[in-house]
Amino acid sequence: MALGPLWSGDQMIRLGTLGRQHSEVASGPQAINDAGDVVGTSSTAAGAPRAFLWRHGTMIDLGTAGGTYSSAKAVNDRGDVVGISSDTSDDYRRTFLWRDGTMTDLGTVGGKDARPFALNNRGQVVGSSEDKTHGIRPTLWTTR
């Protein structure tokens, strides 16, 4: 079974996967913008969870920030994507912005973990970030 269908008008469109015959990732599609771009998480042929952008019938693997997994959470009408990716050093969750084919780690407020919740058309991301004392703080990233 491929990732859940997208209903467009009066038809259902199968989104497919990033290489796995059956997607094993529970989150699947997460968000859609006004242009019909869909983001979420799918499994690669090797079974690794990866953030995807489905655009014009093609599923694009957004990669990772160097770690083992990624998951897309939101897409704005400009086609910018935010999500979570593991980093290279310690596999902590990091908030990323994917824009025009480039993934950028948005950083934290001093700790190691960060999570996005939403992205607007102005390029602002809201989420949470760990501080130096391991406390979780509401966070606003401005990317434009």
N, C-alpha and C positions, 0 to 999 in steps of 0.2 A: 504494500500500500504506500503510495506516495504521500507527501504532505497534503493536508486537507485542501479541499477545493476552494477556489475563489469564484463567487457568483458575480457575473458581470452582465448586466441587463437581464436577459432571460436564459443565460447559459452558464454552465458550470465549467470552470477551467481548472485542470489538475496542475498544481505547481511543480511537481516532480521532487527530486532530491539532488544532493550534491555528489551523487555517485553510488550511494547505497541503494540496493533494490527496494528495501523497506526502510523508511526512516525510523530510527530508534530513539529519537529525541522527543520527549514529551511536549516541549514547549511549542514546536512548529511555528506557524505564522504568528506574529505579535502585533503588527501595525500595518496600516495602509495610508497612503497620502492621496490627495485629490487627483494626481496623475495616474493612479493605479499601481504605483510601486509598492511592493509588499516586502516586509523584512521579518526575520525570525531566526530560527535555528534549525539546521538540518545536519545529517550525518554524511561525512565523506565516504568514499569507497572503503577506506580503512576503519570506518566507524567513529572517527573523531567528530565531536560536535563543533560546528562552525556557524558563524553569523552569515546570513545570506541576504542579498538584495535580489528580488525577482522583478525584472523590468523588461517590458516588451516581449514577454514569453521566454526570457532567458534567466536562469538562476545563476547568480554571481557569488562565488565564495569570497567573502571579505577578508579572510585570513585571520591572524591573531596578532597580538602585540609581542609575539615571540614565544609565548607559552603553548599550552596544550589545547586550549579551547577558546571559543568566543561565542557570543550570543547577541543578536541585534534586538533592540527593544523599541526603538521609535524611528520614524522617518518624517522629515518635513517636506513641504511642497517644493523645495529647491533640490530635493534628492539627497540631502545630508542625512546620515544615519548615526545614531548613538547606540552604544551597547556596552557589554561587559566582555573583557578579554583577560586571560591570564597573562602575566608578564614573564620575562625570561628568568629572573633571579629566584623567585620563591613561590610562584604560582598563585600569588594573591590576585583578587579581582580588581581590575582597573577599568575606569570609564574611558571609552574611546569615542572619537568622532571620526567617521569615514566620510571624506569629501573628495570627489573627483579622483577616485582610485587610491587615495592615500589615507592610511589609518594613523591617527594621532592620539597618544595617551594624554588625557586632559589633566592628569595629576591628582593630588589629594591636598588636604589642608594640614599635612604633616605626617600622616600615618601611612599605612600600606594599602588599605582597601578603599574602594570607591564604587558606587553604583548609581547609574542614571535611572530616572523615572520618566522624563518627558523632554521633548525638544520642540521649540517653536520655530516659526519661519524667520525670526530675527537671529537665529543661531544660538539662542540661549538654551542651556541644558540645566535642569534641576535634578537633584538627586541627594545622595548622602555620601559623606567622606569621613574616614577615620582621621582623628587628630593624633598628636604625639603621645597623648596619654591613653590612647586606644578608645577614646570616646567617639561616638558617632555624631556628626554634625550635619545639619541641613546645608546643602551646597548649591550655589548658582555659578555655573561656568558661562562666560560670554566668549563666543568663538569667532565673532566677526569684528 
